[in-house]
Amino acid sequence: MPVTKVDLSSLEFGETYHIGAAMILAPKSNMCQKYHLSYKSDSDYPMTNAQLNFLNSVLYSPSYPRDGNGVNNNGLAKNECTEDIIAPAFANSPTAAGNIVRKCFLIECLNNYQGEAADDAAKEMSKKLTNFIKTQDDNLKTQSKRAIIRIRNKVGQNRNITKELVGQIATSLKTNANIQEIIFVGDSMDLPPEPSGVSFIDLRGFLNDTKFKEISGQGESEQEDFSFVAQLMFFFVLFRKYEVKMQVGMMSGAMDGTAFIGVPTIFFEEQSGAAPAANSRMGQAATAIPNMEQVSYVSGSFDSSDSKKSSMPAATITALDTAIVNLNKL
């Protein structure tokens, strides 16, 4: 799979899922072929083996439209593929669009995983991750209504979650969806006390687990590094086999791909103007994807670095309550 087939400079984590989805959801036309071959990011993040393997797998998947031969050397703006391709595709037919993305991301992108054809490879990875998850916590061996809270705690960034907000989310999940167990993934951070009737399961170390790296091929060559797909499969297995009803967290690129494959997703995003920030990648997607809910908070009303603003205001939590009720109906 020669990398030079795609004109990519560098992509942020979330951008990778967006361009991958746009590549297969675009109508078959010369203009869309131009989109496919010319995406350029203005980010400073270097491409990893996992990103290269993922996007090349999409490019060579059966779902990728083949007609058209133009190349647009001007590149694409960050949000253009989402606004012009992904959101309209989901708005037009959310079930069909979701099925296309899920089939490509979770099956076709695994072609030649451990030397197997795509269908067998997907079954093999799903089986391995199911067994891997089961060993992480004894509570996962029993049935229970669960949700995921994504812990974002990056140094010097303003989209971090807080201990107080985690407590607010956990309480809302219990009240509005009767969630009994909350699974934590993401970064290290002190957690709040468990709300009454709720147990916590900590899976924040799964990415660095030796077994997960072995399953995903992480650290191997580009063609063998399936960790981008393995992360998606990890959350899809939790969703399908471990009764996870939804995931909640601050806006983060790690949530985009899982929302595209059908995992109900709620994200918080700062609102700088009078209207919600629907011009962001995730905001654009949430306008069209039924299993994706945006909860906006007014700029300055929440600040993870300020102890006086470490909780979300009441109006934002009310919006969260509504989003949880909506996704719990799916």
C-alpha positions as CSV (number, residue, x, y, z in Angstrom):
1,M,0.0,0.0,0.0
2,P,2.1,3.0,-1.1
3,V,1.5,6.0,1.0
4,T,2.1,8.3,-1.9
5,K,-1.3,7.4,-3.3
6,V,-2.9,9.9,-1.0
7,D,-1.7,13.5,-0.7
8,L,-1.6,13.9,3.1
9,S,0.6,16.2,5.1
10,S,-0.5,15.8,8.7
11,L,-3.8,15.2,10.5
12,E,-5.0,15.6,14.0
13,F,-6.5,12.5,15.7
14,G,-10.1,13.4,15.0
15,E,-9.5,14.8,11.5
16,T,-8.3,11.3,10.5
17,Y,-11.7,9.8,11.2
18,H,-13.5,12.7,9.4
19,I,-11.4,12.4,6.2
20,G,-11.8,8.6,6.3
21,A,-15.6,8.9,6.5
22,A,-15.7,11.6,3.8
23,M,-13.6,9.4,1.5
24,I,-16.3,6.7,1.4
25,L,-19.5,8.8,1.9
26,A,-18.9,11.2,-1.0
27,P,-21.1,10.7,-4.0
28,K,-19.2,9.2,-7.0
29,S,-18.1,12.3,-8.9
30,N,-14.9,14.0,-10.1
31,M,-15.3,16.7,-7.5
32,C,-15.4,14.1,-4.7
33,Q,-12.5,12.3,-6.1
34,K,-10.6,15.6,-5.8
35,Y,-11.6,15.7,-2.2
36,H,-10.3,12.2,-1.6
37,L,-6.9,12.8,-3.1
38,S,-6.0,16.3,-1.9
39,Y,-6.9,16.7,1.8
40,K,-4.3,18.8,3.5
41,S,-4.3,19.8,7.2
42,D,-2.9,23.0,8.7
43,S,-2.1,21.1,12.0
44,D,1.4,20.4,13.2
45,Y,0.8,16.9,14.3
46,P,2.9,14.3,12.5
47,M,1.2,11.3,10.8
48,T,1.6,8.0,12.6
49,N,1.8,4.5,11.2
50,A,-1.7,3.9,12.6
51,Q,-3.1,6.9,10.7
52,L,-1.4,6.1,7.5
53,N,-2.5,2.4,7.6
54,F,-6.1,3.5,8.4
55,L,-6.5,6.0,5.6
56,N,-4.7,3.8,3.1
57,S,-7.0,1.0,4.1
58,V,-10.0,3.2,3.5
59,L,-8.5,4.3,0.1
60,Y,-8.2,0.7,-1.0
61,S,-11.5,-0.6,0.5
62,P,-14.4,-1.8,-1.7
63,S,-16.5,1.1,-0.3
64,Y,-14.2,3.7,-1.8
65,P,-15.8,5.3,-4.9
66,R,-13.6,4.6,-8.0
67,D,-14.7,7.0,-10.7
68,G,-13.3,10.5,-11.3
69,N,-9.7,11.4,-11.9
70,G,-9.2,15.0,-11.0
71,V,-6.8,16.2,-8.3
72,N,-7.4,19.5,-6.5
73,N,-4.0,20.8,-5.3
74,N,-5.6,23.5,-3.2
75,G,-6.4,21.1,-0.4
76,L,-9.4,21.1,1.9
77,A,-10.3,23.3,4.8
78,K,-10.6,21.5,8.2
79,N,-14.4,21.4,8.3
80,E,-15.1,21.2,4.6
81,C,-15.2,17.4,4.3
82,T,-17.6,17.3,7.3
83,E,-19.9,20.1,6.2
84,D,-19.9,19.2,2.5
85,I,-19.9,15.4,2.6
86,I,-20.4,13.7,6.0
87,A,-23.3,15.8,7.4
88,P,-25.3,15.7,4.2
89,A,-24.8,12.0,3.9
90,F,-26.1,11.3,7.4
91,A,-28.9,13.8,7.0
92,N,-30.1,12.2,3.8
93,S,-30.0,8.6,5.2
94,P,-28.5,8.1,8.7
95,T,-28.9,4.4,8.6
96,A,-27.3,3.9,5.2
97,A,-24.4,6.3,6.0
98,G,-23.8,4.7,9.4
99,N,-23.7,1.2,7.8
100,I,-21.3,2.3,5.1
101,V,-18.9,3.8,7.6
102,R,-19.1,1.0,10.1
103,K,-18.5,-1.7,7.4
104,C,-15.5,0.2,6.1
105,F,-13.9,1.2,9.4
106,L,-14.6,-2.1,11.3
107,I,-14.3,-4.7,8.5
108,E,-12.8,-3.6,5.3
109,C,-10.0,-1.6,7.0
110,L,-8.9,-4.9,8.7
111,N,-8.1,-6.6,5.4
112,N,-4.8,-8.5,5.9
113,Y,-4.9,-8.0,9.7
114,Q,-2.7,-10.9,10.8
115,G,-2.8,-12.2,7.3
116,E,-6.5,-12.8,7.2
117,A,-9.2,-11.5,4.8
118,A,-11.4,-8.6,6.1
119,D,-14.4,-10.5,7.3
120,D,-12.4,-13.2,9.2
121,A,-10.0,-10.5,10.5
122,A,-12.8,-8.4,11.9
123,K,-14.3,-11.5,13.7
124,E,-10.9,-12.3,15.1
125,M,-10.2,-8.8,16.4
126,S,-13.7,-8.6,17.9
127,K,-13.2,-11.9,19.7
128,K,-9.8,-10.9,21.1
129,L,-11.0,-7.6,22.3
130,T,-14.1,-9.2,23.9
131,N,-11.9,-11.5,25.9
132,F,-9.4,-8.7,26.7
133,I,-12.2,-6.5,28.1
134,K,-13.6,-9.3,30.2
135,T,-10.2,-9.6,32.0
136,Q,-10.0,-5.9,32.9
137,D,-12.6,-5.9,35.7
138,D,-14.7,-8.6,37.3
139,N,-17.8,-6.4,37.1
140,L,-17.6,-6.7,33.3
141,K,-18.4,-10.4,33.6
142,T,-22.0,-9.6,34.7
143,Q,-24.8,-7.8,33.0
144,S,-25.4,-4.2,33.9
145,K,-26.5,-1.0,32.2
146,R,-23.3,1.0,31.5
147,A,-22.0,4.3,30.1
148,I,-18.5,5.6,29.3
149,I,-17.1,8.9,30.6
150,R,-14.1,10.0,28.6
151,I,-11.4,11.6,30.8
152,R,-9.5,14.4,29.0
153,N,-6.8,15.9,31.2
154,K,-4.1,17.3,29.0
155,V,-1.4,19.7,30.3
156,G,-2.0,23.3,29.2
157,Q,-5.3,22.7,27.3
158,N,-8.6,24.3,28.0
159,R,-10.9,21.4,27.1
160,N,-10.1,19.3,30.1
161,I,-12.8,17.6,32.2
162,T,-12.8,18.1,36.0
163,K,-13.5,16.0,39.0
164,E,-16.6,18.1,39.7
165,L,-17.9,17.7,36.1
166,V,-17.4,14.0,36.2
167,G,-19.6,13.9,39.3
168,Q,-22.3,15.9,37.5
169,I,-22.2,13.6,34.5
170,A,-22.3,10.5,36.6
171,T,-25.3,11.8,38.6
172,S,-27.2,12.8,35.4
173,L,-26.5,9.4,33.8
174,K,-28.0,7.6,36.9
175,T,-31.0,10.0,37.1
176,N,-31.9,10.1,33.4
177,A,-30.9,6.7,32.1
178,N,-30.6,4.5,35.2
179,I,-26.9,3.8,34.5
180,Q,-25.5,1.4,37.0
181,E,-21.9,1.2,36.1
182,I,-19.7,3.9,34.6
183,I,-16.5,3.0,32.6
184,F,-13.7,5.5,32.5
185,V,-11.3,5.7,29.6
186,G,-8.7,8.4,28.8
187,D,-6.2,10.3,31.0
188,S,-5.2,10.0,34.6
189,M,-7.2,12.2,37.1
190,D,-8.7,11.9,40.6
191,L,-12.3,10.7,40.4
192,P,-15.2,11.9,42.5
193,P,-17.1,9.6,44.9
194,E,-19.5,7.1,43.3
195,P,-23.1,8.3,43.3
196,S,-25.6,6.2,45.1
197,G,-26.4,3.1,43.0
198,V,-23.5,3.6,40.6
199,S,-20.2,1.7,40.4
200,F,-17.1,2.9,38.7
201,I,-14.9,0.7,36.3
202,D,-11.5,2.1,35.4
203,L,-10.2,1.2,32.0
204,R,-8.0,4.2,31.5
205,G,-4.9,2.1,31.0
206,F,-6.2,-0.1,28.1
207,L,-4.3,1.7,25.4
208,N,-0.9,1.0,27.1
209,D,-1.8,-2.5,28.0
210,T,0.6,-5.0,26.5
211,K,-2.2,-7.3,25.4
212,F,-4.1,-4.4,23.6
213,K,-0.9,-3.4,21.8
214,E,-0.4,-7.0,20.7
215,I,-4.0,-7.2,19.4
216,S,-3.7,-3.9,17.5
217,G,-0.2,-4.4,16.1
218,Q,0.7,-1.1,17.8
219,G,4.4,-0.2,17.3
220,E,4.8,-2.4,14.2
221,S,5.3,-1.1,10.7
222,E,2.7,1.0,8.9
223,Q,1.0,-1.9,7.2
224,E,0.8,-3.9,10.5
225,D,-0.4,-1.1,12.8
226,F,-4.1,-1.4,13.1
227,S,-4.4,0.5,16.4
228,F,-6.8,3.1,14.9
229,V,-9.2,0.4,14.0
230,A,-8.6,-1.5,17.2
231,Q,-9.6,1.6,19.3
232,L,-12.9,1.8,17.3
233,M,-13.5,-1.9,17.7
234,F,-12.8,-1.7,21.5
235,F,-15.6,0.9,21.9
236,F,-17.9,-0.9,19.5
237,V,-17.5,-4.2,21.5
238,L,-18.3,-2.3,24.7
239,F,-21.4,-0.9,23.0
240,R,-22.6,-4.2,21.5
241,K,-21.5,-6.8,24.0
242,Y,-21.2,-5.0,27.4
243,E,-24.4,-3.0,27.5
244,V,-22.7,0.4,27.1
245,K,-25.6,2.8,26.2
246,M,-23.6,6.0,25.5
247,Q,-20.3,7.9,26.0
248,V,-19.9,11.4,27.4
249,G,-17.0,13.8,27.5
250,M,-15.4,17.0,26.5
251,M,-15.1,17.7,22.8
252,S,-12.2,15.4,21.7
253,G,-11.1,13.9,18.4
254,A,-11.1,10.5,20.1
255,M,-14.9,10.6,20.1
256,D,-15.5,11.3,16.4
257,G,-14.8,7.9,15.0
258,T,-16.9,6.0,17.6
259,A,-19.9,8.3,16.9
260,F,-19.6,7.6,13.2
261,I,-19.8,3.8,13.7
262,G,-23.0,4.2,15.8
263,V,-21.9,4.6,19.5
264,P,-24.3,7.1,21.1
265,T,-22.1,10.2,21.9
266,I,-22.5,13.3,24.0
267,F,-19.8,16.0,23.9
268,F,-19.4,19.4,25.6
269,E,-18.2,22.3,23.4
270,E,-17.5,25.9,24.4
271,Q,-19.9,28.4,22.9
272,S,-18.2,31.6,22.0
273,G,-21.1,33.4,20.4
274,A,-24.9,33.6,20.7
275,A,-25.4,30.2,18.9
276,P,-23.9,26.7,19.6
277,A,-20.6,26.1,17.9
278,A,-21.9,24.1,15.0
279,N,-19.0,25.2,12.8
280,S,-16.6,22.8,14.5
281,R,-16.1,19.4,13.0
282,M,-18.0,17.6,15.7
283,G,-20.7,20.3,15.8
284,Q,-21.3,19.9,12.0
285,A,-21.5,16.1,12.4
286,A,-23.9,16.4,15.4
287,T,-26.4,18.4,13.3
288,A,-27.0,15.3,11.2
289,I,-26.1,12.1,13.1
290,P,-28.9,10.9,15.3
291,N,-26.7,9.2,17.9
292,M,-24.5,12.3,18.4
293,E,-25.5,15.2,20.8
294,Q,-23.7,18.5,21.4
295,V,-24.0,20.2,24.7
296,S,-22.8,23.8,24.5
297,Y,-21.6,25.9,27.4
298,V,-21.1,29.7,27.3
299,S,-17.5,30.7,27.0
300,G,-16.1,31.6,30.5
301,S,-18.8,29.7,32.4
302,F,-16.5,26.6,32.8
303,D,-12.8,26.5,33.3
304,S,-10.9,23.4,34.3
305,S,-8.0,25.5,35.6
306,D,-10.3,27.6,37.9
307,S,-11.6,25.9,41.0
308,K,-14.5,28.4,41.1
309,K,-15.6,27.3,37.6
310,S,-14.9,23.6,37.8
311,S,-18.6,22.6,37.6
312,M,-20.9,23.2,34.6
313,P,-23.7,25.8,35.2
314,A,-27.2,24.6,35.8
315,A,-28.4,25.4,32.3
316,T,-25.7,23.3,30.8
317,I,-26.5,20.3,33.0
318,T,-30.2,20.6,32.0
319,A,-29.1,20.4,28.4
320,L,-27.0,17.3,29.3
321,D,-30.0,15.7,31.0
322,T,-32.0,16.2,27.8
323,A,-29.2,14.8,25.6
324,I,-29.0,11.7,27.9
325,V,-32.8,11.1,27.7
326,N,-32.7,11.4,23.9
327,L,-29.9,8.9,23.5
328,N,-31.3,6.5,26.0
329,K,-34.3,6.2,23.6
330,L,-32.2,4.8,20.8
